Amino acid sequence: MLRWVLPVEGHPRLGRRSSRGIRMGVRTRIAAVAALALTGSLLVAAQADAGHSHSSLKPVATGLNGPRGVSTYGNKVIYSVTDGSVYVTDGHRTLKLGTVPGTAGFPPAIDTNKWGTTYALTGAGGEPGQPPVPGATTLYRMRYGKAPVKIADIGAYQKKDPDPYDLEQNPTDSNPFGVAALSDGTVLVSDAAGNDLLRVWPNGHIKTVAKLKPRVVKVPTGLPATDPDGNPLPPAGTPIPAEAVATSVTVGSDGYWYVGELRGFPATPGTSQIWRIKPGSVGAVCDPAKPYKGKCQRYADGYTSIVDLAGGPRGTLAVVELDKASWLQFELSGPTKGGLFLQYPGKSHKAGYKRELVKDQLTLPGGAGFNRAGQLFVSAPVFGPGAVYRVKY
């Protein structure tokens, strides 16, 4: 399960509660990232990729505080920032759509349906083990000129829908993290703490679409010998179970629902999967031990710390990695280079080859979205001063 936590003095940090009891705060790390972003040394906008992909970034909205969610409607781009505010821009004029409560220093996930209605999803916020702040773990509907409307309390639903595969002795925990608006007016929500995918109706009714099982991974190299409390950590190469941490959801051009994983401790690089779920499913199981059976099947593997997905044209997916070295390496003051990949479809409903866009130009990216013309947009960094960019590829 995953929580983005807020320490004292209002500074964001990344925290993690895992099956091995590790939780590392990185307030000074975030401060350093923010300082570098201010000087422009981390984000290189509108500069050609040095690699073979010939992709580049063009700023659409700048001067933002912690941009994250990205969606589109017509020629407009919608995005969210740290204080819970959601904005709409056409690249020239920007309007504020509204502000949702309960963000606790981390911007909400957003998506916009075909009618132009935007949904904002707040996560758990607060310290692990403590009650969520008012307005947290909630799905809101937003319309210009009107106050946000609460649709559903995801956290309350999860109290009655425990994670049967929980590794952390808290099976009813909830941290809604990803959102996708469907064409029938319902909304998909991926819960990073509940390790599941939910479907929410306009009246607040919720059903569980699928539950994601843990995966046995090998402990990577580069971890400290002990956790912050002095408890020994398993040595590199040790196989241990790690929770999926369902951070992202999107609808592909084939109509199927795709869910991306962050991967819980030890956050082994290359172990984040993307699952393909049959539309309309209820009670499906995404099982790494049986990845090609049932209504939820593995679509792609080999990613690291996925935080967002976006469905693109001709079966493509945009895949956003918070940190290509893993979220845990970021917490350990490691690299901060995120990844943006274009995943192409392959045969037999499985992923084909993938292409990295704007290689090493994004620091801690938060979200991505395609418009109907196939143009791709991305936000970064999710902590501190940042921007929303159009990705030319």
Summary of the structure (lengths in Angstrom):
residues: 393
radius of gyration: 18.9
end to end distance: 34.1
largest distance: 55.2
contacts: 1489
relative contact order: 0.17
helix: 8%
strand: 41%
